[in-house]
Amino acid sequence: MAELAKTEADAQTRSRPRKPRRVGREDLGMLLGLPTLVIIVFVAWVIWRQTASLDDIEKRQLAWDAIGRLTWQHIKLTVVAAIAVLITAVPAGITLTRPRFRKFAPPVAAFANAGQAAPVIGVIVLLAIWVGFGFWTGVLALGIYAFLPVLRNTIVGLQQVDPSLVEAARGMGLSQLAVLRRVELPLAIPVIMAGVRVALVLLVGTASFGTFINAGGLGALITTGITLFRYPILISGAILIALLALVFDWLGRVLETAATPKGM
């Protein structure tokens, strides 16, 4: 009877929603430090922008409406590509860890490795020639480039789950889907979210190449600065892209902290 009561108590405990884990000092420092750094650098750039002596070309390229438009294009390109990666890479990683499909993991991983090993500018240009120029071609190219980190971390995270925990959950009568949802995914979330953070930073950086295929983005400032030898435009583009990458990295850390179960 005691063992039966203990089993029922364990089942009730597993069925309860997991509370988010407490944020440690190191995580809290990163969560507060990154936005503080971004704000300080951005304010310094704004002060420079307002006080610098710029010619007509530099003023036109660094006008606030132009900066806002390019930043929105960059964010939209990054977010849509990130969503496309998540809805494809995570299910693919889950599928490739199931017994029936494990044999397909090596060729799929090899294909993803090839996609990331290829220079991103080459992938973007080749896809633009094949599919056409524009926003969605940029999304496709960036999705191919950022697919590997999320796929790899999903597979690794699920493979690192203790098999005894999975067997115990199956012994309690849970279905394969319930075991995946209640046991495997919560334990694999930290590793998966680490891959998501890497993918987000990659996407922000590589989205700069979207300007070459009319997909928009802050990369236009860099190309304009190089072409016209206007270093204020070039440096401004680099600073804004770097700040945007830090913002997305911070968002990834926030999601990772919120999604990680308590005690992990």
ZALUMMAR-194237 format. One line per 10 residues: number of its first residue (from 1); their letters; for each residue x, y, z of N, C-alpha, C. Coordinates in Angstrom, 3 decimals, padded with zeros to 6 digits, m for minus. Last residue first. Example, Ala and Ser with C-alpha at 12.3 -4.5 7.8 and 13.67 -1.06 7.14 Angstrom:
2
2	sa	012.850,m002.250,007.080,013.670,m001.060,007.140,012.900,000.030,007.870  013.190,m005.690,007.800,012.300,m004.500,007.800,013.200,m003.300,007.800
//
This chain:
264
264	mgkptaatel	016.471,022.943,m012.149,017.395,022.539,m013.235,018.652,023.396,m013.169  014.728,023.917,m010.282,015.640,022.877,m009.840,016.617,022.430,m010.899  012.031,024.502,m012.468,012.655,024.762,m011.184,013.534,023.596,m010.788  012.666,024.424,m016.041,011.929,024.050,m014.824,012.730,024.334,m013.565  013.039,027.084,m018.302,013.741,026.036,m017.561,012.997,025.699,m016.283  011.673,029.268,m019.294,011.234,027.935,m019.716,011.905,026.816,m018.923  012.912,031.529,m018.251,011.487,031.321,m017.986,011.054,029.883,m018.285  015.517,031.250,m019.210,015.282,031.285,m017.774,013.825,030.979,m017.437  015.023,031.375,m021.980,015.662,030.191,m021.394,015.402,030.128,m019.896  013.954,033.939,m022.246,013.140,032.776,m022.569,013.704,031.512,m021.958
254	vrglwdfvla	016.252,035.399,m021.467,015.005,035.530,m020.718,014.095,034.331,m020.973  018.056,034.647,m023.461,018.342,034.311,m022.057,017.084,034.398,m021.205  016.793,035.757,m025.701,016.982,034.316,m025.618,017.270,033.864,m024.194  017.011,038.458,m025.047,015.680,037.852,m025.136,015.767,036.332,m025.056  019.820,038.666,m025.252,019.155,038.884,m023.964,017.749,038.276,m023.957  020.118,038.260,m027.981,020.746,037.332,m027.052,020.118,037.457,m025.670  018.762,040.495,m028.887,018.191,039.178,m029.156,018.830,038.105,m028.270  020.541,042.481,m027.949,019.139,042.476,m027.517,018.511,041.100,m027.737  022.876,041.850,m029.324,022.856,041.752,m027.867,021.426,041.717,m027.330  022.014,042.436,m031.934,022.409,041.071,m031.591,022.400,040.859,m030.079
244	llailiagsi	021.667,045.181,m031.688,020.497,044.339,m031.950,020.799,042.877,m031.626  024.303,045.969,m031.363,023.343,046.185,m030.277,022.102,045.316,m030.447  025.293,045.243,m033.898,025.838,044.620,m032.691,024.886,044.784,m031.512  023.799,046.985,m035.512,023.649,045.538,m035.669,024.167,044.798,m034.436  024.759,049.455,m034.591,023.342,049.125,m034.445,023.096,047.624,m034.591  027.498,049.314,m035.295,027.088,049.462,m033.895,025.639,049.036,m033.703  027.379,049.115,m038.102,027.992,048.035,m037.318,027.548,048.099,m035.858  026.180,051.578,m038.757,025.526,050.317,m039.092,026.060,049.161,m038.268  028.159,053.326,m037.823,026.816,053.359,m037.235,026.066,052.067,m037.522  030.286,052.735,m039.526,030.416,052.423,m038.096,029.052,052.422,m037.414
234	lipyrfltig	029.155,053.634,m041.997,029.642,052.263,m041.821,029.677,051.871,m040.343  028.684,056.343,m041.484,027.569,055.466,m041.841,027.948,054.012,m041.592  031.303,057.256,m040.928,030.245,057.392,m039.918,029.043,056.489,m040.203  032.623,056.664,m043.429,032.866,055.836,m042.244,031.850,056.058,m041.121  032.030,056.493,m046.551,031.469,057.298,m045.456,031.557,056.460,m044.174  032.608,055.427,m049.060,033.698,055.802,m048.156,033.223,056.768,m047.076  030.570,054.387,m050.508,030.767,055.834,m050.594,031.901,056.348,m049.710  030.776,051.644,m049.907,030.739,052.100,m051.299,031.099,053.578,m051.430  030.708,051.557,m047.104,031.869,051.040,m047.825,031.929,051.617,m049.233  028.212,052.715,m046.542,029.423,053.304,m045.983,030.675,052.839,m046.701
224	ttilaglgga	026.535,050.924,m047.899,026.604,052.331,m048.318,027.876,052.990,m047.807  026.967,048.600,m046.395,027.313,048.621,m047.820,027.416,050.057,m048.346  026.027,049.511,m043.882,027.410,049.051,m044.044,027.823,049.105,m045.505  023.354,050.120,m044.394,024.255,051.163,m043.901,025.712,050.778,m044.112  022.314,047.660,m045.129,022.380,048.725,m046.136,023.302,049.848,m045.691  022.108,046.151,m042.876,023.280,045.936,m043.717,023.428,046.988,m044.793  019.677,046.508,m041.732,020.708,047.482,m041.404,021.998,047.277,m042.186  017.147,045.678,m044.234,017.972,045.470,m043.049,019.044,046.527,m042.890  016.175,044.037,m047.352,016.206,045.095,m046.357,017.152,044.788,m045.216  016.220,042.387,m049.468,015.424,041.929,m048.328,015.421,042.947,m047.201
214	niftgfsatg	017.727,042.677,m051.793,016.559,043.537,m051.588,015.637,043.021,m050.479  020.003,041.246,m051.601,018.922,040.655,m052.410,017.606,041.409,m052.182  021.723,042.611,m049.955,022.217,042.275,m051.296,021.120,041.703,m052.193  020.490,042.805,m047.478,020.469,043.990,m048.335,020.913,043.680,m049.764  021.032,040.498,m046.105,019.766,040.593,m046.821,019.689,041.778,m047.745  023.244,040.570,m044.581,023.452,040.283,m046.005,022.154,040.351,m046.809  022.268,040.885,m042.050,022.905,042.049,m042.680,023.107,041.838,m044.173  021.552,038.466,m041.123,020.493,039.260,m041.764,021.053,040.510,m042.421  023.743,037.541,m039.745,023.642,037.189,m041.166,022.523,037.932,m041.880  023.189,038.646,m037.164,024.393,038.978,m037.912,024.253,038.719,m039.403
204	vllvlavrvg	020.721,037.509,m036.502,020.878,038.966,m036.501,022.096,039.370,m037.328  021.325,034.773,m036.684,020.350,035.371,m037.597,020.495,036.882,m037.652  023.134,034.379,m034.581,023.542,034.136,m035.966,022.619,034.841,m036.948  021.427,034.931,m032.442,022.585,035.806,m032.680,023.097,035.631,m034.107  019.614,032.793,m032.768,019.155,034.180,m032.815,020.300,035.132,m033.117  021.244,030.513,m032.449,020.588,030.757,m033.735,020.132,032.209,m033.853  021.937,030.762,m029.748,022.985,030.800,m030.778,022.377,031.134,m032.136  019.374,030.448,m028.638,020.114,031.699,m028.454,021.218,031.849,m029.496  018.817,027.812,m029.391,017.969,028.897,m029.897,018.689,030.237,m029.764  020.722,026.408,m027.911,020.795,026.405,m029.367,019.969,027.511,m029.990
194	amivpialpl	019.663,026.926,m025.388,021.022,027.393,m025.700,021.221,027.424,m027.214  017.251,025.595,m025.578,017.236,027.053,m025.560,018.618,027.645,m025.788  018.175,022.933,m025.445,017.479,023.417,m026.645,017.516,024.937,m026.703  019.225,022.859,m022.854,020.109,022.635,m024.000,019.469,023.173,m025.274  016.888,023.368,m021.289,018.072,024.233,m021.205,019.010,024.090,m022.403  015.035,021.235,m022.160,014.803,022.648,m022.471,016.068,023.507,m022.345  015.197,018.634,m021.357,016.050,019.033,m022.483,015.968,020.525,m022.796  013.318,018.393,m019.368,014.722,018.169,m019.015,015.670,018.635,m020.112  010.925,018.926,m020.822,011.340,019.799,m019.708,012.803,019.628,m019.321  011.090,016.709,m022.747,011.240,018.102,m023.155,011.582,019.034,m021.986
184	evrrlvalqs	010.775,014.347,m021.041,011.933,014.572,m021.906,012.132,016.046,m022.251  008.342,014.741,m019.424,009.638,014.328,m018.886,010.791,014.775,m019.788  006.057,015.650,m020.712,006.187,015.868,m019.272,007.582,015.575,m018.724  006.318,015.073,m023.480,005.862,016.392,m023.039,006.170,016.663,m021.584  007.208,012.404,m023.555,007.947,013.460,m024.254,007.586,014.827,m023.697  005.175,011.177,m022.131,006.549,011.115,m021.631,007.387,012.220,m022.264  003.029,011.679,m023.858,003.014,012.251,m022.516,004.407,012.242,m021.902  003.816,010.174,m026.083,003.646,011.628,m026.212,003.663,012.301,m024.846  003.815,007.604,m024.994,005.063,008.166,m025.506,004.979,009.689,m025.627  001.808,007.630,m021.938,002.047,007.340,m023.345,003.365,007.964,m023.788
174	lgmgraaevl	002.238,006.287,m018.659,002.203,007.434,m019.560,002.482,006.991,m020.988  002.459,004.274,m016.779,001.324,004.248,m017.694,001.223,005.431,m018.629  004.678,004.039,m015.310,003.531,004.643,m014.634,002.316,004.729,m015.534  006.525,003.174,m017.156,005.995,002.202,m016.206,004.803,002.726,m015.431  007.149,005.586,m018.348,006.378,004.609,m019.126,005.776,003.551,m018.202  008.618,006.675,m016.215,007.387,007.330,m016.659,006.519,006.386,m017.474  010.744,004.866,m016.128,009.870,005.010,m014.966,008.549,005.663,m015.354  011.899,005.319,m018.633,011.322,004.006,m018.332,010.382,004.084,m017.138  012.768,007.945,m018.239,011.803,007.649,m019.298,011.115,006.308,m019.025  014.593,007.559,m016.194,013.435,008.417,m015.964,012.348,008.156,m017.001
164	spdvqqlgvi	016.470,005.965,m017.454,015.716,005.393,m016.337,014.485,006.237,m016.008  017.702,007.614,m019.324,016.736,006.600,m019.795,015.911,006.002,m018.664  018.036,011.038,m018.864,018.311,009.745,m018.233,017.274,008.712,m018.680  018.763,012.946,m021.710,017.780,012.614,m020.677,018.056,011.209,m020.159  020.424,013.299,m023.846,021.028,013.365,m022.517,020.040,013.084,m021.389  018.819,013.358,m026.085,019.648,012.174,m025.865,020.265,012.146,m024.473  017.712,015.888,m025.888,016.848,014.733,m025.678,017.657,013.462,m025.432  020.020,017.462,m026.413,019.259,017.621,m025.178,018.370,016.430,m024.876  020.762,016.603,m028.981,021.654,016.368,m027.842,020.886,016.456,m026.528  018.516,017.477,m030.501,018.907,016.057,m030.470,019.755,015.763,m029.240
154	tnrlvplfay	018.613,020.235,m029.967,017.405,019.459,m029.662,017.736,017.983,m029.556  021.123,020.908,m030.916,020.871,021.007,m029.489,019.595,020.275,m029.079  020.736,020.447,m033.701,021.766,019.718,m032.952,021.485,019.744,m031.454  018.653,022.280,m034.327,018.501,020.841,m034.555,019.475,020.053,m033.686  019.857,024.721,m033.631,018.634,024.301,m032.950,018.418,022.799,m033.121  022.148,024.790,m035.348,022.273,024.877,m033.886,021.035,024.385,m033.142  020.984,024.410,m038.089,021.832,023.424,m037.415,021.895,023.591,m035.903  019.594,026.650,m039.055,018.871,025.416,m038.742,019.688,024.486,m037.846  020.697,028.939,m040.007,020.530,028.848,m038.548,019.836,027.556,m038.118  020.701,028.576,m042.794,021.974,028.817,m042.100,021.854,028.599,m040.591
144	iglalvgtwf	018.039,028.285,m043.432,018.967,027.181,m043.720,020.246,027.343,m042.904  017.149,030.832,m042.677,016.646,029.638,m042.002,017.544,028.435,m042.221  018.441,032.458,m044.506,018.812,032.566,m043.091,018.331,031.352,m042.307  017.084,031.615,m046.847,018.542,031.483,m046.723,018.984,031.530,m045.269  014.398,032.283,m046.225,014.782,030.904,m046.553,016.280,030.692,m046.354  014.582,035.064,m045.862,014.121,034.202,m044.767,014.552,032.765,m045.000  015.374,035.842,m048.458,016.249,036.075,m047.309,015.877,035.206,m046.125  013.060,035.146,m049.803,014.311,034.464,m050.143,015.331,034.645,m049.029  011.339,036.957,m048.690,011.161,035.543,m048.376,012.358,034.710,m048.796  012.242,039.512,m049.722,012.219,039.207,m048.296,012.193,037.709,m048.025
134	gfgvwiallv	014.222,039.203,m052.794,013.158,039.669,m051.923,013.254,039.128,m050.512  014.679,037.458,m055.937,015.102,038.403,m054.904,013.911,038.758,m054.015  014.551,033.907,m056.613,014.176,035.297,m056.847,014.600,036.166,m055.682  015.501,031.295,m056.804,014.119,031.539,m056.384,013.654,032.940,m056.743  018.127,031.493,m057.971,017.243,030.357,m058.245,015.771,030.685,m057.968  019.248,033.855,m057.064,019.288,033.562,m058.502,018.278,032.474,m058.861  018.807,033.516,m054.342,018.188,034.642,m055.031,018.169,034.422,m056.540  020.387,031.294,m053.805,018.943,031.169,m053.666,018.218,032.307,m054.380  022.905,032.496,m054.280,022.462,031.358,m055.086,020.957,031.167,m055.004  022.906,034.492,m052.259,022.964,034.869,m053.676,022.476,033.727,m054.563
124	ivgivpaaqg	022.773,032.954,m049.888,021.763,033.970,m050.183,021.736,034.296,m051.675  025.054,031.333,m050.059,023.728,030.719,m049.972,022.655,031.720,m050.373  027.060,033.323,m050.065,026.893,032.433,m051.217,025.530,031.782,m051.237  026.722,034.418,m047.570,026.495,035.274,m048.730,026.323,034.441,m049.988  027.436,032.265,m045.949,026.044,032.709,m045.975,025.758,033.606,m047.182  029.364,029.541,m047.037,029.312,030.983,m046.736,027.898,031.517,m046.917  028.613,026.375,m045.542,028.672,027.208,m046.738,028.628,028.683,m046.349  028.099,025.328,m043.053,029.497,025.465,m043.460,029.644,026.356,m044.691  025.356,025.143,m042.910,026.016,026.165,m042.108,027.469,026.375,m042.511  024.832,023.105,m044.753,024.153,024.385,m044.883,024.830,025.484,m044.102
114	anafaavppa	026.359,021.027,m043.719,026.730,021.596,m045.015,026.089,022.959,m045.211  024.902,020.514,m041.409,026.295,020.966,m041.311,026.749,021.625,m042.595  022.547,019.563,m042.548,022.514,020.813,m041.782,023.917,021.387,m041.617  023.547,017.187,m043.671,022.955,018.217,m044.538,022.925,019.566,m043.833  024.312,015.873,m041.337,025.321,016.198,m042.351,024.815,017.286,m043.290  021.845,015.535,m040.103,022.851,016.379,m039.458,023.938,016.787,m040.450  020.729,013.746,m041.959,020.102,015.054,m041.747,021.088,016.012,m041.097  022.464,011.515,m041.742,022.377,012.273,m042.999,021.734,013.644,m042.845  022.118,010.868,m038.820,023.402,011.262,m039.429,023.272,011.997,m040.755  019.237,010.323,m038.540,019.890,011.454,m037.876,021.223,011.838,m038.526
104	fkrfrprtlt	018.084,008.068,m039.526,018.137,009.216,m040.436,018.875,010.408,m039.828  018.017,006.304,m037.450,018.958,006.015,m038.532,019.084,007.168,m039.517  015.924,007.181,m035.866,017.292,007.491,m035.459,018.303,007.242,m036.572  013.301,006.575,m036.308,013.932,007.538,m037.226,015.371,007.861,m036.858  012.316,004.836,m034.392,012.100,004.529,m035.809,012.944,005.381,m036.747  012.945,006.055,m031.861,013.618,004.820,m032.317,013.483,004.558,m033.816  013.500,009.603,m032.022,012.584,008.474,m031.836,013.218,007.219,m032.436  015.129,011.633,m032.725,015.497,010.922,m031.497,014.545,009.764,m031.196  014.000,012.793,m034.926,015.232,012.039,m035.136,015.741,011.355,m033.867  011.855,014.206,m033.804,011.598,013.024,m034.648,012.843,012.160,m034.776
94	igapvatilv	013.212,016.295,m032.517,012.415,015.335,m031.740,012.199,014.056,m032.525  014.324,017.601,m034.752,015.189,017.030,m033.723,014.464,016.011,m032.868  011.971,018.401,m036.045,012.899,017.486,m036.726,013.825,016.817,m035.723  010.842,020.158,m034.151,010.153,018.899,m034.483,011.066,017.898,m035.189  013.075,022.089,m034.292,012.713,021.393,m033.051,011.917,020.121,m033.336  013.141,022.965,m037.014,014.292,022.286,m036.411,013.916,021.508,m035.157  010.576,024.137,m037.581,011.115,023.042,m038.392,012.202,022.260,m037.666  009.962,026.119,m035.855,008.875,025.205,m036.212,009.345,024.081,m037.132  012.456,027.481,m035.686,011.889,026.789,m034.528,010.839,025.762,m034.923  012.790,028.591,m038.268,013.757,027.617,m037.744,013.150,026.813,m036.606
84	aiaavvtlki	010.612,030.349,m038.380,010.710,029.259,m039.354,011.673,028.175,m038.875  011.344,032.090,m036.319,010.115,031.290,m036.193,010.150,030.104,m037.147  013.653,033.189,m037.483,013.745,032.439,m036.226,012.515,031.561,m036.023  012.582,034.503,m039.714,013.521,033.395,m039.921,013.643,032.539,m038.662  011.076,036.432,m038.342,010.397,035.462,m039.216,011.301,034.262,m039.478  013.144,037.815,m036.979,012.073,037.139,m036.243,011.385,036.090,m037.108  014.789,038.857,m039.057,015.332,037.966,m038.027,014.232,037.160,m037.351  013.016,040.471,m040.508,013.733,039.386,m041.184,014.251,038.369,m040.168  012.271,042.270,m038.487,011.264,041.412,m039.127,011.917,040.226,m039.813  014.713,043.531,m037.926,014.020,042.765,m036.891,013.020,041.800,m037.511
74	hqwtlrgiad	015.212,044.744,m040.414,016.171,043.794,m039.858,015.501,042.908,m038.802  013.022,046.471,m040.664,013.255,045.441,m041.668,014.178,044.341,m041.126  013.517,048.120,m038.448,012.309,047.292,m038.489,012.455,046.175,m039.511  015.904,049.322,m039.297,015.894,048.492,m038.084,014.679,047.583,m038.066  015.038,050.747,m041.536,016.014,049.676,m041.708,016.042,048.744,m040.494  013.276,052.583,m040.264,012.799,051.674,m041.317,013.742,050.497,m041.490  014.964,053.948,m038.463,013.819,053.180,m037.969,013.317,052.173,m038.989  016.737,055.156,m040.264,017.238,054.201,m039.267,016.097,053.329,m038.757  014.928,056.835,m041.630,015.654,055.803,m042.370,016.197,054.738,m041.412  014.089,058.499,m039.561,013.089,057.676,m040.251,013.759,056.561,m041.047
64	walqrkeidd	016.517,059.713,m038.836,015.826,058.835,m037.892,014.782,057.962,m038.574  019.295,059.542,m041.105,018.061,060.183,m040.648,017.265,059.197,m039.797  021.577,058.578,m042.217,021.406,058.391,m040.779,020.209,059.156,m040.230  021.396,059.319,m044.869,021.466,057.901,m044.545,021.204,057.626,m043.066  021.365,062.127,m044.613,020.243,061.433,m045.246,020.229,059.955,m044.888  023.817,062.655,m043.407,022.578,063.033,m042.727,021.381,062.286,m043.306  025.544,061.704,m045.404,025.531,061.045,m044.092,024.262,061.389,m043.317  024.978,063.558,m047.456,024.775,062.117,m047.674,024.669,061.391,m046.339  025.684,066.027,m046.280,024.300,065.775,m046.688,024.022,064.286,m046.875  027.895,065.381,m043.438,027.546,065.994,m044.722,026.133,065.562,m045.119
54	lsatqrwivw	027.976,066.132,m039.935,027.757,065.184,m041.020,027.449,065.930,m042.301  029.272,066.438,m036.913,029.197,067.236,m038.145,029.144,066.277,m039.333  027.355,065.305,m034.083,028.407,065.131,m035.082,028.169,066.049,m036.284  025.232,065.450,m032.320,026.259,066.495,m032.222,027.315,066.423,m033.320  023.537,063.315,m032.733,022.951,064.644,m032.629,023.995,065.758,m032.683  025.249,061.134,m032.705,024.468,061.418,m033.914,023.913,062.842,m033.885  026.176,061.170,m030.059,027.104,061.441,m031.162,026.348,061.849,m032.417  023.757,060.511,m028.811,024.404,061.801,m028.510,025.390,062.169,m029.614  023.412,057.959,m029.895,022.418,058.997,m030.165,023.014,060.381,m029.910  025.610,056.611,m028.775,025.527,056.778,m030.229,024.542,057.876,m030.599
44	avfviivltp	024.901,056.738,m026.068,026.140,057.380,m026.516,026.117,057.600,m028.027  022.582,055.189,m026.167,022.485,056.593,m025.786,023.738,057.356,m026.229  023.759,052.717,m026.851,022.807,053.359,m027.764,022.655,054.840,m027.443  025.366,052.180,m024.621,025.990,052.350,m025.935,025.047,053.066,m026.886  023.343,052.027,m022.613,024.455,052.977,m022.500,025.078,053.249,m023.872  021.687,049.958,m023.551,021.147,051.317,m023.366,022.272,052.347,m023.332  023.450,047.781,m023.519,022.827,048.210,m024.773,022.330,049.641,m024.661  024.028,047.596,m020.782,025.093,047.874,m021.742,024.522,048.399,m023.056  021.458,046.943,m019.840,022.128,048.158,m019.374,023.235,048.575,m020.337  020.961,044.470,m021.049,020.179,045.653,m021.450,020.796,046.962,m020.995
34	lgllmglder	023.151,042.990,m019.703,023.060,043.153,m021.154,022.200,044.350,m021.556  022.639,043.052,m016.887,023.812,043.698,m017.455,023.698,043.963,m018.947  020.368,041.585,m016.312,020.350,043.023,m016.063,021.507,043.743,m016.757  021.092,039.041,m017.124,019.786,039.552,m017.525,019.690,041.062,m017.323  023.580,038.728,m015.869,023.512,038.777,m017.329,022.198,039.399,m017.793  022.753,038.739,m013.172,023.720,039.712,m013.653,023.690,039.855,m015.164  021.070,036.550,m013.133,020.508,037.870,m012.886,021.448,038.965,m013.378  022.919,034.502,m013.542,021.884,034.746,m014.549,021.297,036.140,m014.380  024.378,034.819,m011.143,025.049,034.952,m012.446,024.043,035.251,m013.545  022.427,034.399,m009.196,023.116,035.688,m009.267,023.774,035.901,m010.618
24	gvrrpkrprs	019.532,032.669,m010.580,020.738,032.796,m009.791,021.392,034.150,m009.989  016.083,032.544,m010.388,017.189,033.115,m011.144,018.381,033.283,m010.217  014.313,029.505,m009.964,014.786,030.770,m009.439,016.008,031.243,m010.228  012.286,028.151,m012.633,013.352,028.071,m011.644,013.714,029.460,m011.155  008.721,027.968,m012.789,009.993,028.443,m013.327,011.057,028.430,m012.236  007.107,024.912,m011.905,007.342,026.325,m011.667,008.660,026.744,m012.303  005.212,022.699,m013.869,006.476,023.011,m013.227,006.615,024.516,m013.061  001.963,021.485,m013.172,002.842,022.349,m013.974,004.086,022.713,m013.196  001.591,018.008,m012.222,001.475,019.437,m011.906,002.392,020.263,m012.808  002.323,015.466,m012.884,001.235,016.053,m013.660,001.044,017.536,m013.369
14	rtqadaetka	004.243,014.794,m011.034,004.664,014.974,m012.431,003.587,015.674,m013.243  002.622,014.556,m008.739,003.682,015.569,m008.796,004.101,015.843,m010.224  001.028,012.393,m009.389,000.400,013.696,m009.217,001.430,014.818,m009.313  003.014,010.403,m009.484,002.245,010.706,m010.693,001.583,012.066,m010.588  003.853,010.395,m006.839,004.798,010.773,m007.896,004.067,011.163,m009.161  001.487,009.469,m005.627,001.991,010.806,m005.304,002.971,011.296,m006.354  001.350,006.909,m006.699,000.298,007.867,m007.021,000.752,009.300,m006.728  003.664,005.827,m005.525,003.558,005.909,m006.985,002.508,006.920,m007.405  002.957,005.947,m002.810,004.101,006.709,m003.293,004.050,006.885,m004.802  000.816,004.174,m002.761,000.584,005.584,m002.435,001.717,006.465,m002.937
4	leam	002.193,001.817,m003.410,001.137,002.309,m004.295,000.875,003.786,m004.044  003.859,001.578,m001.202,004.464,001.776,m002.528,003.439,002.322,m003.507  001.939,001.194,000.790,002.824,002.361,000.853,003.447,002.659,m000.508  000.824,m001.206,000.000,000.000,000.000,000.000,000.869,001.271,000.000
//
